[in-house]
């Protein structure tokens, strides 16, 4: 079930599903411990003698408030004559999730309603050894295990008291949980404590005048010690939950507007998704610098693994998007984090946890011949060096970058310069960016070229002339190898990859000409100019071959993409449409625009992205090619970063068209130009 909202502050992250149920809670590091394991926290109402959980029978509008990291939900049930209006935040400063919940009576008679909120914690990822109890001092339910405490409170102001509560067993000896206790007469048992596999449910009772409404507040605070809960309880009640919501809304408006973008001439849907993308990206940045790929745990239901890891590739491209959008401090924290991950030999392994430990992997340390190989995706090493140079070139903070020069840049560049085939100049085989095949990828070669070129520039500015010469020569040899060995004269375009021959049996190299969206990397990494005939021929063929010919449309990742495939009709559906592929397509079209008309036409792929986002503005990894429903994880932070980067490309190109031919400054809006 796709996620509908993500809220967070760099330590505390919550996800909601399409039924407005909390589904993921990460704390105290983003992506490290999921305290729900994807199990839903139900929301329901008892009214007129029956309990009704929010499900598909309710009309639901779930979105972000404009220009702020505040969730907004309108839940309406015509049959019940009730409407719930909610505003949600994770406070930007303290680790408290807070909700304002307004209950509206749509009928003409006085009524009593009870709002039920259910909590299905799996503290530190397991239900074993949890405790849930009612704390009379704090007037709250507390779930705890070891140094993980969650305090649940709320009520109507100014007292903020729970009306009813229950703690109990779940999934043990047939027990389903306390949410069942809320059904029937709607009266919770008041059981004050339970241990083991436990859950809890609280209730707020409200009296509703005819066509009237009532407001209650609800919060979940996180801490490592009980004493910290006491402090947080005092802050919540002293400041008031309404004030916490208001100040958090103001903070995020300031955060996004401080680097305001001139969206003139851009459709509002693109501007709105741009802001939402920045918020989604920010929620996935851990305070320690890791940027996780996605917090959506649903994929673990089938794979028993998830996307809550740092891939250096994703991190580099997301950091680049933050840099382009004007948030260099976030990018710098990522570079500081990544710089300490590099192996002594100079490469990154597959992926990492937010605490810098090595994450799970499926890349073997042996090849099919039983010989040792490096289980790496070398593009990840090249891309981080490339992104760091662009960061330095843009912001020029010498003191921030200097500590990374020798231990990271030089070490990585030494590896990339040495891990190459002497005959072709190309990188030796590694795993591709899609993590599915091993060989010499055009994208990987482009990333290695970009990394070596960046390292040469670093060496030059830091006065290491010998290293600058060595890395520059290696970069030239990689580029020459791309043009000589990865260009396919027969098809008139670049190959996806080659697999070197086996020297033991004299086999010929395998040349893989599969159309692949990663070939856009030749453009955005700068290997070739956007109008180079070889690049044009390649990318025109890629777009034609990967266009999804259904009503959903879009661009596939590569032809024959089996990941979450729903059909093998590769001619009509070469693969499910991926958002990053469309954003890369947009960037190339934007770069090739030679007039304002061509530039506006280049927005077509970005409009597709904006219109295919979820109703709340989240971008999945990919879509069902026939229904348009999200597939895999939602959100994929890389999708949002690719969109932000493409919009920045558009803005830069637009400003270039509007620049004064004499002084080079942007001429401003059409009205301003008319006045001038």
C-alpha positions in Angstrom: 0.0 0.0 0.0 1.6 3.2 -1.2 2.5 5.8 1.4 0.6 9.1 1.3 2.5 11.4 3.6 6.0 11.6 5.1 6.8 13.8 8.0 10.1 14.2 9.9 12.8 16.3 11.4 16.1 14.4 10.7 15.7 12.1 13.8 12.0 11.2 13.9 10.2 10.1 10.7 6.6 8.9 10.2 4.8 7.6 7.1 1.1 7.4 6.5 -0.7 5.0 4.1 -3.6 5.8 1.8 -6.1 5.2 4.7 -4.3 7.8 6.8 -2.9 5.2 9.1 0.6 5.6 10.5 2.7 2.8 8.9 6.3 3.6 9.6 8.0 5.2 12.6 11.8 5.7 12.5 13.7 7.0 15.5 16.3 8.1 16.6 17.9 7.7 13.3 16.1 8.0 10.0 16.1 4.6 8.4 17.7 2.6 11.1 15.0 1.3 13.5 11.4 1.0 12.2 9.3 0.8 15.4 6.2 -0.4 13.5 7.7 -2.9 11.0 5.0 -1.6 8.6 2.0 -2.5 10.8 -0.9 0.0 10.7 -1.9 2.3 13.5 -5.7 2.4 13.0 -7.9 5.5 13.3 -11.6 5.0 13.9 -14.8 6.6 15.2 -17.6 5.3 17.4 -20.8 7.1 16.8 -24.5 6.1 16.9 -23.7 2.8 18.6 -21.0 1.4 16.3 -17.3 1.7 15.6 -16.1 2.5 12.1 -12.4 2.4 11.1 -11.1 4.7 8.4 -11.0 2.6 5.3 -12.1 2.7 1.6 -15.6 3.6 2.6 -14.4 7.1 3.6 -13.8 9.9 1.2 -10.1 10.9 1.8 -8.1 14.0 0.9 -4.6 13.6 2.1 -1.9 16.2 1.1 0.6 18.6 2.4 -0.3 22.2 3.2 1.0 24.5 0.6 4.7 25.4 1.1 5.1 23.7 4.4 5.9 20.2 5.8 2.5 19.9 7.5 0.2 17.0 6.7 -3.5 17.8 6.0 -6.2 15.2 5.8 -10.0 15.6 5.3 -11.8 12.3 6.0 -15.5 12.3 5.3 -18.2 9.6 5.6 -21.6 10.7 4.2 -23.3 7.7 5.7 -22.1 8.5 9.2 -22.6 12.2 8.8 -19.1 12.9 10.1 -16.1 14.7 8.9 -12.6 14.6 10.4 -10.1 17.4 9.5 -6.5 16.8 10.7 -3.2 18.7 10.6 -0.1 16.7 11.4 3.5 17.7 12.1 6.7 16.3 13.5 8.1 19.2 15.5 11.2 20.6 13.8 13.0 20.9 17.1 11.8 18.2 19.6 10.9 14.6 18.8 7.1 14.9 19.0 4.5 14.0 16.4 1.5 16.2 16.9 -2.0 16.2 15.4 -4.9 18.6 15.5 -8.1 16.7 14.9 -11.4 18.5 14.3 -14.6 16.4 14.4 -17.5 17.9 12.5 -21.1 16.7 12.9 -22.8 16.9 9.5 -26.3 16.1 10.9 -28.9 18.2 12.5 -29.0 16.5 15.9 -26.8 16.5 18.9 -24.4 13.5 19.0 -21.6 11.9 21.0 -18.6 10.5 19.2 -15.4 8.7 20.4 -12.2 9.0 18.4 -10.1 5.9 18.6 -6.3 5.8 17.9 -4.6 2.5 17.9 -0.8 1.8 18.3 0.9 -1.4 17.0 4.5 -0.9 18.0 7.3 -3.3 17.3 10.0 -1.5 19.3 13.4 -1.6 17.6 11.9 -3.8 15.0 10.5 -6.6 17.2 7.4 -7.2 19.3 9.3 -9.4 21.8 9.8 -7.9 25.2 7.7 -4.7 24.7 5.7 -3.1 27.5 2.7 -0.8 27.2 1.2 0.9 30.3 -0.9 3.8 31.4 1.1 6.4 33.3 -1.2 8.3 35.7 1.4 11.0 36.3 1.7 11.9 32.7 -1.9 10.9 31.8 -0.5 9.0 28.9 0.1 5.6 27.5 3.8 4.6 27.3 5.3 1.9 25.2 8.9 1.1 26.0 11.7 -1.4 25.6 15.3 -0.8 26.8 16.1 2.8 25.8 13.2 3.3 23.4 10.2 5.1 25.0 7.1 6.4 23.2 4.6 8.5 25.1 1.0 8.8 23.7 -1.2 11.6 25.0 -3.7 14.2 24.1 -7.3 15.3 24.5 -9.3 18.5 24.4 -7.6 21.7 25.6 -6.8 22.8 28.2 -6.7 19.6 30.2 -5.6 17.2 27.5 -6.8 14.0 29.1 -7.5 10.7 27.5 -11.2 9.7 27.8 -10.5 6.0 27.8 -7.6 3.6 27.1 -6.6 -0.1 26.9 -3.4 -2.0 26.7 -3.3 -5.7 25.8 -1.8 -8.6 23.9 -1.6 -8.9 20.1 -1.0 -11.9 17.8 -0.6 -14.2 20.8 -2.9 -17.1 21.5 -5.5 -15.7 19.1 -5.5 -12.1 20.5 -5.9 -9.6 17.7 -5.2 -6.5 19.8 -7.0 -3.7 21.7 -8.4 -2.3 18.5 -11.0 -5.1 18.7 -11.9 -3.8 22.2 -12.9 -0.5 20.6 -15.6 -2.3 18.6 -19.1 -3.2 19.8 -20.1 -0.9 22.6 -17.0 1.4 21.9 -15.9 1.2 25.6 -12.2 0.4 26.1 -11.3 -2.0 28.9 -9.0 0.3 30.9 -6.4 -2.5 31.2 -3.4 -0.5 32.6 -0.4 -2.7 31.5 0.6 -5.5 29.2 4.0 -7.0 28.3 5.4 -9.1 25.5 3.7 -8.6 22.1 1.4 -5.7 22.9 -0.6 -2.8 21.5 -2.7 0.0 22.9 -5.8 2.0 21.9 -6.9 5.4 23.3 -10.2 7.3 22.9 -11.2 10.9 23.0 -14.9 11.4 23.6 -16.5 14.6 22.2 -20.0 16.1 22.3 -21.2 17.5 19.0 -23.9 20.1 18.6 -26.1 19.9 15.5 -23.8 20.9 12.6 -21.2 21.6 15.2 -17.6 20.6 15.7 -15.1 19.8 18.4 -11.2 19.8 18.5 -8.9 17.4 20.2 -5.1 17.0 20.0 -3.0 13.9 19.9 0.7 13.3 20.2 3.4 10.7 20.2 6.7 11.7 21.8 10.0 9.7 21.6 12.8 9.6 24.1 15.6 7.3 25.3 14.7 7.7 29.0 11.6 8.2 31.1 12.9 11.4 32.5 13.1 12.8 29.0 9.4 12.0 28.5 8.7 14.1 31.6 10.5 17.0 30.0 8.7 16.5 26.6 5.3 16.3 28.3 6.0 19.6 30.0 7.0 21.2 26.7 3.9 19.9 24.9 1.4 20.9 27.6 3.3 24.2 28.4 3.7 25.4 24.9 0.4 23.8 23.7 0.1 21.4 20.8 -1.5 24.1 18.7 1.6 26.2 19.1 3.9 23.3 18.2 1.9 22.8 15.0 2.0 26.6 14.2 5.7 27.0 14.8 6.6 23.9 12.8 4.5 25.2 9.9 6.3 28.5 10.0 9.7 26.9 10.2 9.2 24.8 7.1 7.7 27.8 5.2 10.8 29.7 6.0 13.0 26.8 5.0 11.5 26.4 1.6 10.9 30.1 0.8 14.3 31.3 2.0 15.6 29.8 -1.2 12.6 30.8 -3.2 12.4 29.9 -6.8 11.0 32.2 -9.5 8.3 29.9 -11.0 7.0 32.4 -13.5 5.9 30.8 -16.7 5.9 27.4 -15.0 2.7 25.5 -14.5 1.6 25.6 -10.8 1.7 21.8 -10.6 5.4 21.8 -11.3 6.1 24.5 -8.7 4.0 22.6 -6.1 5.7 19.3 -6.8 9.1 21.0 -6.6 8.4 22.2 -3.0 6.9 18.9 -2.0 10.0 17.2 -3.4 12.3 19.3 -1.3 10.3 18.4 1.8 10.3 14.7 1.0 14.0 14.8 0.3 14.7 16.6 3.6 12.7 14.1 5.7 15.0 11.3 4.4 18.2 13.0 5.6 19.4 11.6 8.9 21.0 14.1 11.3 24.2 12.3 10.9 24.4 12.9 7.1 23.0 9.6 5.6 20.4 10.1 2.9 18.2 7.0 2.7 16.6 5.9 -0.5 13.1 5.4 0.9 11.3 5.0 4.2 8.5 2.9 2.8 8.7 -0.5 4.4 5.9 -2.1 2.4 8.4 -3.7 0.0 9.7 -5.8 2.9 6.5 -7.8 3.0 7.7 -9.8 0.0 11.4 -9.3 -0.1 12.1 -9.2 3.6 14.3 -6.2 3.0 13.7 -2.6 2.3 15.1 0.7 0.9 16.0 2.4 4.2 19.6 2.4 3.3 22.2 4.8 2.0 23.3 4.0 -1.6 26.3 6.3 -2.3 24.9 6.7 -5.8 21.5 7.9 -4.6 23.1 10.0 -2.0 25.4 11.8 -4.5 22.5 12.6 -6.9 20.3 13.8 -4.1 23.1 15.9 -2.6 23.6 17.4 -6.0 19.9 18.3 -6.1 20.1 19.9 -2.7 23.1 21.9 -3.9 21.3 23.0 -7.0 18.3 24.1 -4.9 20.4 26.1 -2.5 20.9 23.8 0.5 24.7 23.3 0.7 24.8 22.4 4.4 22.7 19.3 3.8 24.9 18.2 0.9 28.0 18.8 3.0 26.8 16.6 5.8 26.3 13.8 3.3 29.8 14.2 1.9 31.2 14.2 5.4 29.3 11.0 6.1 30.2 9.3 2.8 33.9 10.2 3.1 34.2 8.0 6.2 32.6 5.1 4.5 35.2 4.7 1.8 37.2 1.4 2.0 41.0 1.8 2.6 41.4 0.6 -1.0 39.4 3.5 -2.3 35.9 2.2 -3.2 32.4 2.1 -1.7 30.6 -1.2 -1.1 27.0 -1.7 -2.1 25.1 0.2 0.5 25.2 1.3 4.1 23.0 1.8 7.2 22.6 5.3 8.7 25.0 4.4 11.5 27.8 3.8 8.9 27.6 0.0 9.3 27.6 -2.1 6.1 24.1 -2.9 4.9 22.7 -6.1 3.3 23.9 -7.0 -0.2 23.3 -9.5 -3.0 26.6 -8.9 -4.8 28.9 -12.0 -4.5 32.6 -11.8 -3.8 33.2 -14.6 -6.4 32.4 -14.7 -10.1 30.9 -17.6 -12.0 34.4 -19.1 -12.4 34.9 -19.1 -8.6 37.5 -16.3 -8.8 37.5 -13.4 -6.3 35.9 -10.1 -7.6 35.0 -6.9 -6.0 31.3 -6.7 -5.1 31.0 -3.1 -6.1 29.0 -0.7 -8.3 31.9 1.5 -9.3 29.6 4.3 -10.5 28.9 5.0 -6.8 32.5 5.9 -6.1 32.8 8.1 -9.2 29.5 9.9 -8.6 30.3 11.0 -5.0 33.6 12.5 -6.1 31.9 14.2 -9.0 29.1 15.6 -6.8 31.6 16.9 -4.2 33.5 18.8 -6.9 30.3 20.4 -8.1 29.5 21.3 -4.5 32.9 22.9 -4.1 32.8 24.6 -7.5 29.4 26.1 -6.6 30.0 27.2 -3.0 33.7 27.3 -2.7 34.0 26.5 1.0 37.6 25.4 1.2 37.6 24.6 4.9 34.7 22.3 4.6 36.1 20.3 1.7 39.8 20.2 2.6 39.4 17.5 5.2 38.0 15.2 2.5 40.7 15.8 0.0 43.4 13.3 0.9 41.4 10.6 2.8 38.5 10.6 0.3 39.1 12.3 -3.1 42.7 11.1 -3.5 42.1 7.6 -2.3 39.0 7.2 -4.5 40.7 8.7 -7.5 43.7 6.4 -7.0 41.4 3.4 -7.1 39.5 4.6 -10.1 42.7 5.4 -12.0 44.1 1.9 -11.3 41.0 -0.2 -11.6 41.0 -0.1 -15.4 41.8 -2.3 -18.3 45.2 -1.4 -19.8 44.1 -2.1 -23.3 40.8 -0.2 -23.5 41.3 2.4 -20.7 37.8 1.5 -19.5 37.0 0.5 -15.9 37.2 -3.1 -15.1 33.8 -4.9 -14.7 31.5 -4.1 -11.8 27.8 -4.2 -11.1 25.5 -1.8 -12.9 23.5 1.1 -11.4 20.4 -1.1 -11.5 22.3 -3.8 -9.5 21.3 -6.6 -11.8 24.3 -7.3 -14.1 28.0 -7.2 -14.1 30.2 -5.9 -16.9 31.6 -2.7 -18.3 28.7 -0.3 -18.3 28.5 2.9 -20.3 27.0 4.6 -17.4 29.6 3.4 -15.0 32.4 4.4 -17.4 30.8 7.9 -17.6 30.6 8.1 -13.8 34.2 7.1 -13.5 35.3 9.6 -16.1 33.3 12.3 -14.2 34.9 11.2 -10.9 38.4 11.3 -12.3 37.9 14.6 -14.0 36.6 16.0 -10.7 39.6 14.6 -8.8 42.0 16.2 -11.4 40.3 19.5 -10.8 40.6 19.1 -7.0 44.3 18.2 -7.3 44.9 21.3 -9.5 43.3 23.7 -7.0 45.1 22.1 -4.1 48.4 22.4 -5.9 49.1 18.7 -6.5 50.3 19.0 -10.1 51.5 15.4 -10.4 48.1 14.0 -9.2 46.2 16.5 -11.4 48.2 15.2 -14.4 47.7 11.6 -13.5 44.0 11.8 -12.9 43.4 14.0 -15.9 45.3 11.5 -18.1 43.2 8.6 -16.7 40.0 10.6 -17.3 41.0 11.2 -20.9 41.7 7.5 -21.4 38.3 6.5 -19.9 36.5 8.9 -22.2 38.5 7.7 -25.2 37.6 4.1 -24.3 33.9 5.1 -24.1 34.0 6.6 -27.6 36.0 3.7 -29.1 34.8 0.6 -27.4 31.3 1.4 -26.2 30.1 3.0 -29.4 28.5 0.5 -31.7 29.0 1.4 -35.4 26.5 -1.2 -36.6 23.5 0.1 -34.6 24.7 3.7 -34.7 24.5 4.2 -30.9 26.2 3.5 -27.7 26.0 0.1 -26.1 24.5 -0.4 -22.6 27.5 -2.5 -21.7 30.2 -5.0 -22.7 31.2 -8.2 -20.9 34.9 -8.8 -21.5 35.9 -12.2 -22.9 37.0 -15.1 -20.8 40.7 -15.4 -21.4 40.6 -19.1 -20.6 38.4 -20.1 -23.5 38.9 -17.3 -25.9 35.3 -16.2 -26.1 34.5 -12.9 -27.8 33.3 -9.9 -25.8 29.6 -9.8 -25.3 28.1 -6.6 -26.6 24.8 -5.6 -25.0 22.9 -3.1 -27.1 19.7 -3.1 -25.0 18.1 0.4 -24.9 18.7 1.7 -21.4 17.7 5.0 -19.8 21.1 5.1 -18.0 22.6 6.2 -21.3 21.3 9.7 -20.5 24.2 9.7 -18.1 26.5 10.5 -21.1 24.7 13.8 -21.2 24.1 14.9 -17.6 27.6 13.7 -16.5 29.1 15.8 -19.3 30.9 13.1 -21.4 29.4 14.5 -24.6 27.7 17.8 -25.5 23.9 17.6 -25.8 24.1 18.1 -29.6 26.9 15.6 -30.3 25.5 13.4 -33.2 26.4 10.2 -31.4 24.6 11.2 -28.3 21.6 12.5 -30.3 21.3 9.2 -32.2 21.7 7.2 -29.0 19.1 9.1 -26.9 16.6 9.4 -29.7 16.7 5.6 -30.1 16.4 5.2 -26.3 13.4 7.4 -26.1 11.7 5.6 -29.0 12.5 2.2 -27.6 11.5 2.9 -24.0 8.3 4.8 -24.5 5.4 3.1 -22.8 2.6 2.9 -25.3 -0.4 2.8 -22.9 -2.6 5.5 -21.6 -0.3 5.8 -18.6 2.7 6.6 -20.9 6.1 7.5 -19.5 9.5 6.0 -20.1 10.8 2.6 -19.0 14.1 2.0 -17.3 15.3 -0.4 -20.0 13.8 -2.7 -22.5 12.8 -6.0 -20.9 12.8 -4.7 -17.3 11.5 -7.6 -15.2 11.5 -5.8 -11.8 7.8 -5.6 -10.8 6.9 -6.4 -14.5 3.2 -6.9 -15.1 3.4 -7.9 -18.8 6.0 -9.3 -21.2 4.6 -7.4 -24.2 7.9 -5.6 -24.5 7.0 -3.8 -27.7 4.0 -2.0 -26.0 5.5 -1.9 -22.5 9.3 -2.2 -22.6 9.2 -1.9 -18.8 7.2 -0.1 -16.2 7.5 3.7 -16.4 10.1 5.1 -14.0 10.1 8.7 -12.8 13.9 9.1 -13.0 13.9 8.1 -16.6 11.4 10.8 -17.5 13.3 13.4 -15.5 16.5 12.5 -17.4 14.6 12.7 -20.7 13.4 16.2 -19.7 16.9 17.3 -18.8 18.2 16.4 -22.3 15.3 18.1 -24.1 15.8 21.2 -21.9 19.6 21.3 -22.8 18.8 21.0 -26.5 16.2 23.8 -26.6 17.2 26.6 -28.8 14.2 28.8 -28.3 11.6 29.7 -25.7 9.1 27.6 -27.6 11.4 24.5 -27.6 12.1 25.1 -23.9 8.4 25.1 -23.1 7.9 22.0 -25.2 10.6 20.3 -23.1 8.4 20.6 -20.1 6.3 17.7 -21.4 8.1 15.0 -19.5 8.0 17.1 -16.3 4.3 17.7 -16.6 3.9 13.9 -17.0 5.8 13.5 -13.7 3.7 16.1 -11.9 0.5 14.6 -13.1 1.4 11.0 -12.3 2.5 11.8 -8.7 0.2 10.6 -6.0 -2.5 12.9 -4.9 -0.4 14.1 -2.0 2.6 14.8 -4.3 4.8 11.7 -3.6 6.8 10.1 -6.4 7.1 6.3 -6.4 9.9 4.4 -8.0 7.7 3.3 -10.9 4.1 2.9 -12.0 1.8 0.1 -13.2 1.8 0.6 -17.0 -2.0 0.1 -17.3 -3.5 1.5 -14.1 -0.9 4.2 -13.2 -0.8 2.8 -9.6 2.5 3.1 -7.7 4.7 0.1 -7.7 7.7 -0.7 -5.5 8.3 2.0 -2.9 6.6 5.4 -2.4 8.3 7.7 -2.2 11.6 7.1 -3.9 13.8 10.0 -2.9 15.9 9.6 -6.1 12.7 10.3 -8.1 12.1 13.6 -6.2 15.8 14.6 -6.5 15.7 13.9 -10.3 12.7 16.2 -10.6 14.2 19.0 -8.6 17.4 18.8 -10.7 15.4 18.9 -13.9 13.4 21.9 -12.8 16.7 23.6 -11.9 17.9 22.8 -15.4 14.8 24.4 -16.9 15.2 27.6 -14.7 18.8 28.0 -15.7 18.0 27.5 -19.4 15.2 30.0 -19.1 17.4 32.6 -17.5 20.0 32.0 -20.2 17.4 32.9 -22.8 16.4 36.0 -20.9 20.0 37.2 -20.1 21.1 40.6 -21.2 23.4 40.1 -24.2 25.6 42.9 -22.9 26.0 42.3 -19.2 24.7 38.7 -18.9 22.2 39.5 -16.1 18.7 38.0 -16.1 16.3 40.5 -17.6 13.4 39.6 -15.2 9.7 39.0 -16.0 8.1 39.9 -19.3 6.4 42.9 -17.6 9.7 44.1 -16.2 11.4 43.7 -19.6 8.6 45.7 -21.2 9.2 48.6 -18.7 12.9 48.5 -19.4 
